[in-house]
Amino acid sequence: MLLELGAAVIVIIVGLIFCFRMMRHGLTSLEMDRDRYLKRIRAEEQQLEEDKKNISQSEHLDIARAGIADMLRLADNPPGFSIVDEEFAILLQTPKGAWRIDLNMREHALRNTGRVLRGKARWQLSGFGVNEQFDRIGDMMACLNAQLRGENVQQAEFVRHLIR
C-alpha cells in the first residue's frame, strides 16, 4: 500500500513538472516549431555569409591548403605529391605534373575607418588541360578530388549539384 502511494506521488510530481514546462514554453504546433527553427537556420546562414566576407584572401588560401592536405592524408599521402604555396595560389605537385589553384578576390582598404572591403571570391583550377572557375571552394575541391581520382568531370558536376 505504501509502495503504491509512493509511486502515485512520483507520477503526480512528474506530471506537475511536465505541465509547468508546457505552461512556461507554451503549446505550439509542429508547423510553428518548424517555422521558428527555419528562421534560426536562415539567420545562422546569413551570419555565415557575413563572416565569409570578413575572411582575408590569405585565410581563404590557408583553408584551401588545409583541405588539399586532408585530401592527400585521406589518400594515405601518395608518393610524389606535394603542396607548394605561392602568393595568391597553391600548386599541387603530382608525379604527372602540377595543378594550380588560384584565388581571385578584390581587397580594398578604406583609409578613414581602417577596414578592408572584400569582393566575391573566385576560385580557378587549372592543369592538365582543365581550366575551370568556381564561386565556392567546395565546388573547386570536389572537381579537384574527381580529377585526382581520374573520375569523369561531368560526374563530379552532378555530385556538386547534389551537395547544394
Secondary structure by P-SEA (a helix, b strand, c coil): caaaaaaaaaaaaaaaaaaaaaaaaccccaaaaaaaaaaaaaaaaaaaaaaaaaccaaaaaaaaaaaaaaaaaaacccccbbbbbcccccccccccbbbbbbbbbbbbbbccccbbbbcbbbbbbbcccbbbbbccaaaaaaaaaaaaacccaaaaaaaaaaac
